[in-house]
Structures are given as C-alpha cells and as structure tokens.
Amino acid sequence: MKTLDDLDVAGKKVLLRSDLNVPLDGDRITDDGRIRASVPTINALLDKGARVIVAAHLGRPKGEPEAKYSLAPVAKRLGELLDASVTFASDTVGESAQAAVAAMPERSVVLLENVRFNAGETAKDDAARGAFADQLAALADVFVSDGFGAVHRKHASVYDIATRLPAGAGLLIQAEVTVLKKLTDDVARPYAVVLGGSKVSDKLAVIANLLEKADSILVGGGMLFTFLKAQGFEVGKSLLEEDQLDTVKGYLRRAAERGVEFVLPIDIVAATEFSASADHEVVSASAIPADRLGLDIGPESGKLFANKLSTAKTIFWNGPMGVFEMEPYAGGTRAVAQGLIDSDAFTVVGGGDSAAAVRQLGFDEASFGHISTGGGASLEYLEGKTLPGLAVLEEGN
C-alpha cells in the first residue's frame, strides 16, 4: 500500500478523502474527534507543498442536498484547527467547487460539500459511481485516502477515485491498519474483547470471528439482554432480539467448547422507562422486574469487568455498556473505560459511540492505546472481510 511518503504532492492539488462524519445538534458539533483526527494528514500534505481538497460525507442523505447534513459547520471547525485558510465549496463538483479549487493559493484547503449529496457517490451501478469519480478526479492531481470510517464502502470517493489518480494512504489509515493487525495477526495474550451497543445483530459476524481469536468476551449494552434471555433469565421490558436467541445460544456453546470465557453482567440498572428522570434501581441480572428495562450494567458488574480486564495484554472495546448520555446510566461505561486505563494491556477503543463516550465522560484520550475513528470498518476488518477502500490502495495505481 502506497503512503504519503510514496507520492509526489509538491505543487499539486491533492484530493483527500477524510472522515468528517461528526454528530451535530443543529449547527453545533457535539464531538469533533473525527475532525481532529483528520488534521495530521492535512498538515502533512500542506507541509509537503500540496493544495488540499477535502472530500467527506456527513449522515445519510439520499443523493441530493439536505441542509441538516451540510458540512458547513465542519468547515468552520476545521479552519479553527488548521494553520491554513479553509474555503467551503457549497457543492461537490459544481461551479462553487470548481471556482474554489481554481482559486486556491499555496498552503490552502478547500472542503467540498457532502459527497453524498451526489447520487453517484453511493450508487450500486459502477458506471454511475465512475462518472462521479471522474468529476472528482478532474479537480485534482493526486488522491490520498484517509477516511478510515468509510473504507468498508465501495463508494466513488473511497474506491473508484483511487483507480483514476495516483493514490496512497494517509496517516490515519496507516495508524488504523497497524492497530488492527495487532488485533488479528500478532495478538499479545490474554486477549479480551468488550462488546456493547444496542443490538446483537449488528455484531453477529464479529462475535463469530472473535470466538476463534479472543480469550474472553465481555458483553454489555442493549445486546446483553438477548444473552441473558438465551440463558433463561427474565429481561422485563429491556431491548431484546427474539430472532437471535438461537444464534446466541450457539455462541455460548461454541465458546464453552473452545475455552473462551463469556462474561455477562451480574447486576443491572433497571428503570421504569427510558428517561434520566425515571425511577431506577440496581437489580440482579437474573431477576430483572417484568415492568422495568435495563439501561446499564450495574456497579458490581463494572467491578467484575474491570477485574477481568486487569490481567489482559490486549483489549478491544466496541460499544458502550449503557445509555451513557444519561448520567444515571453512565456508570458501566465509565467503569469499563477506567478498566482499560488501569490495565497494562494494549487498548483499542473502536466505534464512534465508544469514542464519544470516552470524551463525554472526561477521559484523557492519550490514556488509551488507540481510539479508532471507524466502528463499522473496524468490525468488518475483524470479521475478516475485504474492505474495498483498503483493497484498492493495496492493488496500487
């Protein structure tokens, strides 16, 4: 895979695919982690004498402009983080983009509007994607891929563009791939995996794959209730995927056969409704009241998980333990984050929600081995899948 060091970018216009898919509350960015993660590659390109044209997506618009998915707030924040002028183009490949690119002075950046405002970006049809990639390629001389959170997508600005321009990987993608190899190819053991988030179905393939690699799997978040139900316990009004019960039972059997330890919570914070102000209490994981729903793992479970993590040499964490955005249900996620910090392991925080939780709960990001910007991409890599955005770079151009 070619990298920045392999590309001649001095005096050239470089189209940089970044991951700027940040959460917004109106025009306010609530977590700028992905923007900050894009800065080192942009600065490296500027220092090499390139003019940088940034392409990115935000949200899931349906191939046409939607004001709530505009990258305008991101352009403002990017300008605050960079020691360079940032011009925002109000379209992706139209008159605004072309004019902005044509007028670029030295050491400058243009951020194009959301690439998903163009239907060609995500088209299943190769020709439609290719046509949009041709328009993007016409803006630049070189392509650098650095949006790790999108490399599992065969999209025009991720895959097709790399077949049209000299292409290489940015610093973020290089770092992500290096870390993921430590989780797959040369793992320091014991290897513990912490999985949370709402649904088992989102992580079926990665659980199946990790059963072949991990020494222990700790389960929290909304997905834990399907595991509890599979063991015959009452889960009340908690999130439950009935159609996954047989699959989960199979995982538990497979883990027992392979000697992989599945660690489930022993207590739960159960509330009368999904609300920070709802009446809530700590109950046994084996006796959740029928009229309550679990919204976090309990304090004893937090201690249990931290204890299990204390002996690990490698830890991968994907998904919060509860509804951390509400303080009454943030304790489990806080305990797991602290458990990672207190361990002597190489620690990886994977997934947007987990990364957001780390920042929202006030932890120092430098306390973790690596905080990934790409939840879906990381999981698919760990599943053993081929990621189109990486494969095309490995093929070379």
MARVEXVEX-175928 format. One record per residue (C-alpha): residue number from 1; residue in three letters; x, y, z. Coordinates in steps of 0.2 Angstrom, whole numbers. Example, Ala and Ser with C-alpha at 12.3 -4.5 7.8 and 13.67 -1.06 7.14 Angstrom:
2
<pado n="1" res="ALA" u="62" v="-22" w="39"/>
<pado n="2" res="SER" u="68" v="-5" w="36"/>
This chain:
397
<pado n="1" res="MET" u="0" v="0" w="0"/>
<pado n="2" res="LYS" u="7" v="17" w="-5"/>
<pado n="3" res="THR" u="8" v="30" w="8"/>
<pado n="4" res="LEU" u="11" v="49" w="9"/>
<pado n="5" res="ASP" u="30" v="46" w="8"/>
<pado n="6" res="ASP" u="27" v="37" w="-9"/>
<pado n="7" res="LEU" u="18" v="51" w="-18"/>
<pado n="8" res="ASP" u="24" v="67" w="-26"/>
<pado n="9" res="VAL" u="12" v="80" w="-20"/>
<pado n="10" res="ALA" u="23" v="96" w="-20"/>
<pado n="11" res="GLY" u="14" v="110" w="-30"/>
<pado n="12" res="LYS" u="0" v="98" w="-34"/>
<pado n="13" res="LYS" u="-19" v="98" w="-29"/>
<pado n="14" res="VAL" u="-22" v="83" w="-18"/>
<pado n="15" res="LEU" u="-40" v="76" w="-16"/>
<pado n="16" res="LEU" u="-40" v="70" w="2"/>
<pado n="17" res="ARG" u="-55" v="58" w="7"/>
<pado n="18" res="SER" u="-57" v="62" w="26"/>
<pado n="19" res="ASP" u="-70" v="55" w="38"/>
<pado n="20" res="LEU" u="-79" v="71" w="45"/>
<pado n="21" res="ASN" u="-95" v="62" w="49"/>
<pado n="22" res="VAL" u="-97" v="71" w="66"/>
<pado n="23" res="PRO" u="-113" v="72" w="77"/>
<pado n="24" res="LEU" u="-122" v="88" w="76"/>
<pado n="25" res="ASP" u="-135" v="97" w="87"/>
<pado n="26" res="GLY" u="-142" v="109" w="74"/>
<pado n="27" res="ASP" u="-126" v="118" w="68"/>
<pado n="28" res="ARG" u="-117" v="113" w="84"/>
<pado n="29" res="ILE" u="-104" v="99" w="83"/>
<pado n="30" res="THR" u="-106" v="89" w="99"/>
<pado n="31" res="ASP" u="-90" v="78" w="96"/>
<pado n="32" res="ASP" u="-76" v="84" w="85"/>
<pado n="33" res="GLY" u="-65" v="69" w="87"/>
<pado n="34" res="ARG" u="-65" v="64" w="69"/>
<pado n="35" res="ILE" u="-61" v="82" w="63"/>
<pado n="36" res="ARG" u="-46" v="82" w="75"/>
<pado n="37" res="ALA" u="-41" v="65" w="68"/>
<pado n="38" res="SER" u="-40" v="72" w="50"/>
<pado n="39" res="VAL" u="-29" v="86" w="54"/>
<pado n="40" res="PRO" u="-12" v="77" w="55"/>
<pado n="41" res="THR" u="-13" v="71" w="37"/>
<pado n="42" res="ILE" u="-19" v="88" w="31"/>
<pado n="43" res="ASN" u="-5" v="97" w="39"/>
<pado n="44" res="ALA" u="7" v="84" w="32"/>
<pado n="45" res="LEU" u="1" v="87" w="14"/>
<pado n="46" res="LEU" u="2" v="106" w="17"/>
<pado n="47" res="ASP" u="20" v="104" w="23"/>
<pado n="48" res="LYS" u="24" v="94" w="8"/>
<pado n="49" res="GLY" u="18" v="109" w="-3"/>
<pado n="50" res="ALA" u="1" v="102" w="-8"/>
<pado n="51" res="ARG" u="-15" v="111" w="-10"/>
<pado n="52" res="VAL" u="-28" v="100" w="-1"/>
<pado n="53" res="ILE" u="-46" v="97" w="-7"/>
<pado n="54" res="VAL" u="-55" v="88" w="6"/>
<pado n="55" res="ALA" u="-70" v="77" w="2"/>
<pado n="56" res="ALA" u="-81" v="69" w="15"/>
<pado n="57" res="HIS" u="-98" v="64" w="20"/>
<pado n="58" res="LEU" u="-110" v="68" w="34"/>
<pado n="59" res="GLY" u="-125" v="57" w="39"/>
<pado n="60" res="ARG" u="-135" v="48" w="26"/>
<pado n="61" res="PRO" u="-143" v="60" w="14"/>
<pado n="62" res="LYS" u="-152" v="51" w="-1"/>
<pado n="63" res="GLY" u="-141" v="58" w="-15"/>
<pado n="64" res="GLU" u="-147" v="76" w="-15"/>
<pado n="65" res="PRO" u="-144" v="91" w="-4"/>
<pado n="66" res="GLU" u="-151" v="91" w="13"/>
<pado n="67" res="ALA" u="-147" v="106" w="24"/>
<pado n="68" res="LYS" u="-146" v="97" w="40"/>
<pado n="69" res="TYR" u="-132" v="86" w="33"/>
<pado n="70" res="SER" u="-121" v="101" w="26"/>
<pado n="71" res="LEU" u="-103" v="101" w="30"/>
<pado n="72" res="ALA" u="-103" v="120" w="33"/>
<pado n="73" res="PRO" u="-101" v="118" w="52"/>
<pado n="74" res="VAL" u="-87" v="106" w="49"/>
<pado n="75" res="ALA" u="-78" v="119" w="38"/>
<pado n="76" res="LYS" u="-78" v="132" w="52"/>
<pado n="77" res="ARG" u="-71" v="120" w="65"/>
<pado n="78" res="LEU" u="-58" v="113" w="53"/>
<pado n="79" res="GLY" u="-52" v="131" w="50"/>
<pado n="80" res="GLU" u="-50" v="134" w="69"/>
<pado n="81" res="LEU" u="-39" v="118" w="70"/>
<pado n="82" res="LEU" u="-28" v="121" w="55"/>
<pado n="83" res="ASP" u="-14" v="134" w="52"/>
<pado n="84" res="ALA" u="-21" v="137" w="34"/>
<pado n="85" res="SER" u="-36" v="145" w="26"/>
<pado n="86" res="VAL" u="-51" v="134" w="23"/>
<pado n="87" res="THR" u="-63" v="138" w="9"/>
<pado n="88" res="PHE" u="-80" v="129" w="9"/>
<pado n="89" res="ALA" u="-87" v="125" w="-8"/>
<pado n="90" res="SER" u="-106" v="125" w="-7"/>
<pado n="91" res="ASP" u="-107" v="110" w="-19"/>
<pado n="92" res="THR" u="-96" v="95" w="-23"/>
<pado n="93" res="VAL" u="-91" v="95" w="-41"/>
<pado n="94" res="GLY" u="-101" v="110" w="-47"/>
<pado n="95" res="GLU" u="-97" v="128" w="-50"/>
<pado n="96" res="SER" u="-93" v="133" w="-32"/>
<pado n="97" res="ALA" u="-81" v="118" w="-31"/>
<pado n="98" res="GLN" u="-73" v="122" w="-47"/>
<pado n="99" res="ALA" u="-71" v="140" w="-43"/>
<pado n="100" res="ALA" u="-64" v="137" w="-26"/>
<pado n="101" res="VAL" u="-51" v="124" w="-32"/>
<pado n="102" res="ALA" u="-46" v="135" w="-47"/>
<pado n="103" res="ALA" u="-43" v="150" w="-35"/>
<pado n="104" res="MET" u="-33" v="140" w="-22"/>
<pado n="105" res="PRO" u="-17" v="149" w="-16"/>
<pado n="106" res="GLU" u="-2" v="140" w="-8"/>
<pado n="107" res="ARG" u="-5" v="131" w="8"/>
<pado n="108" res="SER" u="-24" v="132" w="7"/>
<pado n="109" res="VAL" u="-38" v="120" w="10"/>
<pado n="110" res="VAL" u="-55" v="118" w="1"/>
<pado n="111" res="LEU" u="-68" v="107" w="9"/>
<pado n="112" res="LEU" u="-81" v="101" w="-3"/>
<pado n="113" res="GLU" u="-99" v="100" w="2"/>
<pado n="114" res="ASN" u="-106" v="82" w="7"/>
<pado n="115" res="VAL" u="-101" v="70" w="-6"/>
<pado n="116" res="ARG" u="-117" v="60" w="-3"/>
<pado n="117" res="PHE" u="-127" v="75" w="-9"/>
<pado n="118" res="ASN" u="-122" v="67" w="-26"/>
<pado n="119" res="ALA" u="-132" v="51" w="-30"/>
<pado n="120" res="GLY" u="-116" v="44" w="-39"/>
<pado n="121" res="GLU" u="-107" v="43" w="-23"/>
<pado n="122" res="THR" u="-116" v="28" w="-16"/>
<pado n="123" res="ALA" u="-123" v="21" w="-32"/>
<pado n="124" res="LYS" u="-123" v="2" w="-34"/>
<pado n="125" res="ASP" u="-121" v="4" w="-53"/>
<pado n="126" res="ASP" u="-102" v="5" w="-57"/>
<pado n="127" res="ALA" u="-105" v="17" w="-72"/>
<pado n="128" res="ALA" u="-114" v="30" w="-61"/>
<pado n="129" res="ARG" u="-101" v="29" w="-47"/>
<pado n="130" res="GLY" u="-87" v="30" w="-60"/>
<pado n="131" res="ALA" u="-95" v="46" w="-68"/>
<pado n="132" res="PHE" u="-95" v="55" w="-51"/>
<pado n="133" res="ALA" u="-77" v="49" w="-48"/>
<pado n="134" res="ASP" u="-72" v="56" w="-64"/>
<pado n="135" res="GLN" u="-79" v="73" w="-59"/>
<pado n="136" res="LEU" u="-70" v="72" w="-43"/>
<pado n="137" res="ALA" u="-53" v="67" w="-51"/>
<pado n="138" res="ALA" u="-55" v="82" w="-63"/>
<pado n="139" res="LEU" u="-52" v="93" w="-48"/>
<pado n="140" res="ALA" u="-35" v="86" w="-43"/>
<pado n="141" res="ASP" u="-19" v="78" w="-47"/>
<pado n="142" res="VAL" u="-17" v="65" w="-33"/>
<pado n="143" res="PHE" u="-28" v="56" w="-21"/>
<pado n="144" res="VAL" u="-25" v="52" w="-3"/>
<pado n="145" res="SER" u="-37" v="41" w="6"/>
<pado n="146" res="ASP" u="-38" v="45" w="25"/>
<pado n="147" res="GLY" u="-57" v="42" w="29"/>
<pado n="148" res="PHE" u="-55" v="25" w="38"/>
<pado n="149" res="GLY" u="-73" v="26" w="44"/>
<pado n="150" res="ALA" u="-78" v="24" w="26"/>
<pado n="151" res="VAL" u="-66" v="11" w="19"/>
<pado n="152" res="HIS" u="-78" v="-3" w="20"/>
<pado n="153" res="ARG" u="-89" v="6" w="7"/>
<pado n="154" res="LYS" u="-87" v="4" w="-11"/>
<pado n="155" res="HIS" u="-91" v="22" w="-14"/>
<pado n="156" res="ALA" u="-85" v="34" w="-28"/>
<pado n="157" res="SER" u="-74" v="45" w="-16"/>
<pado n="158" res="VAL" u="-67" v="30" w="-7"/>
<pado n="159" res="TYR" u="-65" v="16" w="-20"/>
<pado n="160" res="ASP" u="-67" v="22" w="-38"/>
<pado n="161" res="ILE" u="-57" v="38" w="-37"/>
<pado n="162" res="ALA" u="-42" v="28" w="-32"/>
<pado n="163" res="THR" u="-42" v="19" w="-49"/>
<pado n="164" res="ARG" u="-41" v="36" w="-58"/>
<pado n="165" res="LEU" u="-27" v="46" w="-49"/>
<pado n="166" res="PRO" u="-10" v="41" w="-41"/>
<pado n="167" res="ALA" u="-16" v="36" w="-24"/>
<pado n="168" res="GLY" u="-10" v="32" w="-7"/>
<pado n="169" res="ALA" u="-15" v="31" w="12"/>
<pado n="170" res="GLY" u="-15" v="45" w="24"/>
<pado n="171" res="LEU" u="-8" v="45" w="41"/>
<pado n="172" res="LEU" u="-24" v="40" w="50"/>
<pado n="173" res="ILE" u="-27" v="25" w="39"/>
<pado n="174" res="GLN" u="-9" v="19" w="41"/>
<pado n="175" res="ALA" u="-12" v="20" w="60"/>
<pado n="176" res="GLU" u="-29" v="11" w="60"/>
<pado n="177" res="VAL" u="-22" v="-3" w="49"/>
<pado n="178" res="THR" u="-7" v="-5" w="60"/>
<pado n="179" res="VAL" u="-18" v="-6" w="76"/>
<pado n="180" res="LEU" u="-30" v="-19" w="68"/>
<pado n="181" res="LYS" u="-16" v="-30" w="63"/>
<pado n="182" res="LYS" u="-11" v="-31" w="81"/>
<pado n="183" res="LEU" u="-29" v="-37" w="85"/>
<pado n="184" res="THR" u="-28" v="-50" w="72"/>
<pado n="185" res="ASP" u="-11" v="-56" w="66"/>
<pado n="186" res="ASP" u="1" v="-55" w="81"/>
<pado n="187" res="VAL" u="-10" v="-53" w="97"/>
<pado n="188" res="ALA" u="-2" v="-52" w="114"/>
<pado n="189" res="ARG" u="-12" v="-63" w="126"/>
<pado n="190" res="PRO" u="-23" v="-64" w="135"/>
<pado n="191" res="TYR" u="-34" v="-55" w="123"/>
<pado n="192" res="ALA" u="-51" v="-48" w="130"/>
<pado n="193" res="VAL" u="-65" v="-41" w="119"/>
<pado n="194" res="VAL" u="-78" v="-29" w="127"/>
<pado n="195" res="LEU" u="-94" v="-28" w="116"/>
<pado n="196" res="GLY" u="-108" v="-16" w="119"/>
<pado n="197" res="GLY" u="-121" v="-6" w="110"/>
<pado n="198" res="SER" u="-139" v="-9" w="107"/>
<pado n="199" res="LYS" u="-140" v="-25" w="95"/>
<pado n="200" res="VAL" u="-133" v="-42" w="94"/>
<pado n="201" res="SER" u="-137" v="-42" w="76"/>
<pado n="202" res="ASP" u="-125" v="-28" w="72"/>
<pado n="203" res="LYS" u="-111" v="-39" w="79"/>
<pado n="204" res="LEU" u="-115" v="-56" w="73"/>
<pado n="205" res="ALA" u="-101" v="-59" w="61"/>
<pado n="206" res="VAL" u="-88" v="-51" w="73"/>
<pado n="207" res="ILE" u="-93" v="-62" w="88"/>
<pado n="208" res="ALA" u="-92" v="-77" w="77"/>
<pado n="209" res="ASN" u="-74" v="-72" w="71"/>
<pado n="210" res="LEU" u="-68" v="-67" w="88"/>
<pado n="211" res="LEU" u="-74" v="-84" w="96"/>
<pado n="212" res="GLU" u="-59" v="-90" w="86"/>
<pado n="213" res="LYS" u="-47" v="-77" w="92"/>
<pado n="214" res="ALA" u="-51" v="-70" w="109"/>
<pado n="215" res="ASP" u="-48" v="-77" w="126"/>
<pado n="216" res="SER" u="-63" v="-69" w="134"/>
<pado n="217" res="ILE" u="-78" v="-59" w="128"/>
<pado n="218" res="LEU" u="-87" v="-47" w="140"/>
<pado n="219" res="VAL" u="-104" v="-42" w="135"/>
<pado n="220" res="GLY" u="-114" v="-26" w="140"/>
<pado n="221" res="GLY" u="-126" v="-13" w="132"/>
<pado n="222" res="GLY" u="-143" v="-17" w="125"/>
<pado n="223" res="MET" u="-136" v="-33" w="117"/>
<pado n="224" res="LEU" u="-133" v="-41" w="134"/>
<pado n="225" res="PHE" u="-152" v="-44" w="137"/>
<pado n="226" res="THR" u="-153" v="-56" w="122"/>
<pado n="227" res="PHE" u="-138" v="-66" w="130"/>
<pado n="228" res="LEU" u="-147" v="-66" w="147"/>
<pado n="229" res="LYS" u="-164" v="-72" w="139"/>
<pado n="230" res="ALA" u="-154" v="-86" w="130"/>
<pado n="231" res="GLN" u="-149" v="-92" w="147"/>
<pado n="232" res="GLY" u="-167" v="-92" w="153"/>
<pado n="233" res="PHE" u="-167" v="-76" w="163"/>
<pado n="234" res="GLU" u="-182" v="-63" w="163"/>
<pado n="235" res="VAL" u="-177" v="-47" w="155"/>
<pado n="236" res="GLY" u="-193" v="-37" w="158"/>
<pado n="237" res="LYS" u="-195" v="-23" w="145"/>
<pado n="238" res="SER" u="-177" v="-22" w="140"/>
<pado n="239" res="LEU" u="-171" v="-22" w="122"/>
<pado n="240" res="LEU" u="-172" v="-40" w="116"/>
<pado n="241" res="GLU" u="-170" v="-48" w="99"/>
<pado n="242" res="GLU" u="-180" v="-64" w="100"/>
<pado n="243" res="ASP" u="-174" v="-69" w="82"/>
<pado n="244" res="GLN" u="-156" v="-70" w="88"/>
<pado n="245" res="LEU" u="-159" v="-81" w="103"/>
<pado n="246" res="ASP" u="-154" v="-97" w="94"/>
<pado n="247" res="THR" u="-139" v="-89" w="87"/>
<pado n="248" res="VAL" u="-133" v="-83" w="104"/>
<pado n="249" res="LYS" u="-136" v="-100" w="112"/>
<pado n="250" res="GLY" u="-124" v="-107" w="98"/>
<pado n="251" res="TYR" u="-111" v="-94" w="103"/>
<pado n="252" res="LEU" u="-112" v="-99" w="121"/>
<pado n="253" res="ARG" u="-110" v="-117" w="116"/>
<pado n="254" res="ARG" u="-95" v="-113" w="104"/>
<pado n="255" res="ALA" u="-87" v="-103" w="117"/>
<pado n="256" res="ALA" u="-88" v="-117" w="130"/>
<pado n="257" res="GLU" u="-81" v="-129" w="118"/>
<pado n="258" res="ARG" u="-66" v="-118" w="113"/>
<pado n="259" res="GLY" u="-62" v="-112" w="131"/>
<pado n="260" res="VAL" u="-67" v="-94" w="128"/>
<pado n="261" res="GLU" u="-74" v="-86" w="143"/>
<pado n="262" res="PHE" u="-91" v="-76" w="140"/>
<pado n="263" res="VAL" u="-93" v="-63" w="154"/>
<pado n="264" res="LEU" u="-110" v="-57" w="157"/>
<pado n="265" res="PRO" u="-116" v="-44" w="170"/>
<pado n="266" res="ILE" u="-121" v="-49" w="187"/>
<pado n="267" res="ASP" u="-132" v="-34" w="191"/>
<pado n="268" res="ILE" u="-141" v="-21" w="180"/>
<pado n="269" res="VAL" u="-148" v="-3" w="182"/>
<pado n="270" res="ALA" u="-166" v="-6" w="178"/>
<pado n="271" res="ALA" u="-178" v="9" w="176"/>
<pado n="272" res="THR" u="-197" v="11" w="174"/>
<pado n="273" res="GLU" u="-194" v="20" w="157"/>
<pado n="274" res="PHE" u="-181" v="26" w="145"/>
<pado n="275" res="SER" u="-178" v="43" w="154"/>
<pado n="276" res="ALA" u="-164" v="50" w="165"/>
<pado n="277" res="SER" u="-178" v="55" w="177"/>
<pado n="278" res="ALA" u="-186" v="38" w="178"/>
<pado n="279" res="ASP" u="-186" v="28" w="194"/>
<pado n="280" res="HIS" u="-172" v="16" w="193"/>
<pado n="281" res="GLU" u="-163" v="3" w="204"/>
<pado n="282" res="VAL" u="-149" v="-9" w="204"/>
<pado n="283" res="VAL" u="-156" v="-27" w="202"/>
<pado n="284" res="SER" u="-149" v="-44" w="199"/>
<pado n="285" res="ALA" u="-146" v="-48" w="181"/>
<pado n="286" res="SER" u="-155" v="-64" w="184"/>
<pado n="287" res="ALA" u="-171" v="-56" w="191"/>
<pado n="288" res="ILE" u="-175" v="-40" w="181"/>
<pado n="289" res="PRO" u="-193" v="-35" w="186"/>
<pado n="290" res="ALA" u="-205" v="-38" w="172"/>
<pado n="291" res="ASP" u="-211" v="-19" w="172"/>
<pado n="292" res="ARG" u="-193" v="-12" w="170"/>
<pado n="293" res="LEU" u="-180" v="-11" w="157"/>
<pado n="294" res="GLY" u="-161" v="-12" w="159"/>
<pado n="295" res="LEU" u="-151" v="4" w="154"/>
<pado n="296" res="ASP" u="-134" v="0" w="161"/>
<pado n="297" res="ILE" u="-124" v="-14" w="169"/>
<pado n="298" res="GLY" u="-123" v="-12" w="187"/>
<pado n="299" res="PRO" u="-109" v="-7" w="199"/>
<pado n="300" res="GLU" u="-104" v="-25" w="204"/>
<pado n="301" res="SER" u="-103" v="-29" w="185"/>
<pado n="302" res="GLY" u="-92" v="-14" w="182"/>
<pado n="303" res="LYS" u="-80" v="-21" w="196"/>
<pado n="304" res="LEU" u="-81" v="-38" w="188"/>
<pado n="305" res="PHE" u="-77" v="-32" w="171"/>
<pado n="306" res="ALA" u="-63" v="-21" w="177"/>
<pado n="307" res="ASN" u="-56" v="-36" w="186"/>
<pado n="308" res="LYS" u="-57" v="-47" w="171"/>
<pado n="309" res="LEU" u="-48" v="-34" w="160"/>
<pado n="310" res="SER" u="-34" v="-31" w="173"/>
<pado n="311" res="THR" u="-25" v="-47" w="168"/>
<pado n="312" res="ALA" u="-27" v="-44" w="149"/>
<pado n="313" res="LYS" u="-12" v="-40" w="137"/>
<pado n="314" res="THR" u="-24" v="-34" w="123"/>
<pado n="315" res="ILE" u="-41" v="-26" w="124"/>
<pado n="316" res="PHE" u="-53" v="-21" w="111"/>
<pado n="317" res="TRP" u="-68" v="-12" w="116"/>
<pado n="318" res="ASN" u="-83" v="-8" w="105"/>
<pado n="319" res="GLY" u="-99" v="-1" w="111"/>
<pado n="320" res="PRO" u="-105" v="7" w="127"/>
<pado n="321" res="MET" u="-111" v="-3" w="142"/>
<pado n="322" res="GLY" u="-127" v="8" w="144"/>
<pado n="323" res="VAL" u="-136" v="24" w="139"/>
<pado n="324" res="PHE" u="-120" v="34" w="144"/>
<pado n="325" res="GLU" u="-128" v="50" w="138"/>
<pado n="326" res="MET" u="-139" v="50" w="153"/>
<pado n="327" res="GLU" u="-129" v="51" w="169"/>
<pado n="328" res="PRO" u="-139" v="38" w="179"/>
<pado n="329" res="TYR" u="-134" v="25" w="166"/>
<pado n="330" res="ALA" u="-116" v="30" w="163"/>
<pado n="331" res="GLY" u="-108" v="21" w="177"/>
<pado n="332" res="GLY" u="-105" v="5" w="167"/>
<pado n="333" res="THR" u="-96" v="13" w="153"/>
<pado n="334" res="ARG" u="-86" v="24" w="165"/>
<pado n="335" res="ALA" u="-80" v="8" w="174"/>
<pado n="336" res="VAL" u="-75" v="-1" w="158"/>
<pado n="337" res="ALA" u="-66" v="14" w="151"/>
<pado n="338" res="GLN" u="-56" v="15" w="168"/>
<pado n="339" res="GLY" u="-53" v="-3" w="167"/>
<pado n="340" res="LEU" u="-44" v="-1" w="151"/>
<pado n="341" res="ILE" u="-34" v="13" w="158"/>
<pado n="342" res="ASP" u="-29" v="4" w="173"/>
<pado n="343" res="SER" u="-24" v="-12" w="164"/>
<pado n="344" res="ASP" u="-6" v="-15" w="157"/>
<pado n="345" res="ALA" u="-14" v="-20" w="140"/>
<pado n="346" res="PHE" u="-13" v="-13" w="123"/>
<pado n="347" res="THR" u="-30" v="-5" w="122"/>
<pado n="348" res="VAL" u="-41" v="-1" w="107"/>
<pado n="349" res="VAL" u="-57" v="9" w="108"/>
<pado n="350" res="GLY" u="-67" v="5" w="92"/>
<pado n="351" res="GLY" u="-83" v="13" w="86"/>
<pado n="352" res="GLY" u="-90" v="31" w="86"/>
<pado n="353" res="ASP" u="-101" v="28" w="102"/>
<pado n="354" res="SER" u="-87" v="21" w="112"/>
<pado n="355" res="ALA" u="-75" v="35" w="107"/>
<pado n="356" res="ALA" u="-89" v="48" w="110"/>
<pado n="357" res="ALA" u="-92" v="41" w="127"/>
<pado n="358" res="VAL" u="-73" v="42" w="132"/>
<pado n="359" res="ARG" u="-73" v="60" w="128"/>
<pado n="360" res="GLN" u="-90" v="64" w="135"/>
<pado n="361" res="LEU" u="-86" v="56" w="151"/>
<pado n="362" res="GLY" u="-70" v="66" w="153"/>
<pado n="363" res="PHE" u="-56" v="53" w="150"/>
<pado n="364" res="ASP" u="-40" v="58" w="143"/>
<pado n="365" res="GLU" u="-39" v="51" w="125"/>
<pado n="366" res="ALA" u="-20" v="48" w="127"/>
<pado n="367" res="SER" u="-23" v="36" w="141"/>
<pado n="368" res="PHE" u="-29" v="23" w="128"/>
<pado n="369" res="GLY" u="-18" v="14" w="116"/>
<pado n="370" res="HIS" u="-28" v="19" w="101"/>
<pado n="371" res="ILE" u="-45" v="27" w="98"/>
<pado n="372" res="SER" u="-52" v="21" w="81"/>
<pado n="373" res="THR" u="-62" v="33" w="70"/>
<pado n="374" res="GLY" u="-71" v="19" w="61"/>
<pado n="375" res="GLY" u="-83" v="7" w="70"/>
<pado n="376" res="GLY" u="-91" v="-2" w="56"/>
<pado n="377" res="ALA" u="-74" v="-3" w="46"/>
<pado n="378" res="SER" u="-65" v="-9" w="62"/>
<pado n="379" res="LEU" u="-78" v="-23" w="64"/>
<pado n="380" res="GLU" u="-78" v="-28" w="46"/>
<pado n="381" res="TYR" u="-59" v="-29" w="47"/>
<pado n="382" res="LEU" u="-60" v="-40" w="62"/>
<pado n="383" res="GLU" u="-73" v="-51" w="54"/>
<pado n="384" res="GLY" u="-60" v="-55" w="41"/>
<pado n="385" res="LYS" u="-69" v="-46" w="27"/>
<pado n="386" res="THR" u="-61" v="-37" w="12"/>
<pado n="387" res="LEU" u="-63" v="-18" w="14"/>
<pado n="388" res="PRO" u="-64" v="-10" w="-4"/>
<pado n="389" res="GLY" u="-56" v="6" w="1"/>
<pado n="390" res="LEU" u="-41" v="-3" w="8"/>
<pado n="391" res="ALA" u="-40" v="-16" w="-6"/>
<pado n="392" res="VAL" u="-40" v="-3" w="-20"/>
<pado n="393" res="LEU" u="-25" v="5" w="-12"/>
<pado n="394" res="GLU" u="-16" v="-12" w="-10"/>
<pado n="395" res="GLU" u="-19" v="-15" w="-28"/>
<pado n="396" res="GLY" u="-9" v="1" w="-32"/>
<pado n="397" res="ASN" u="-11" v="13" w="-46"/>
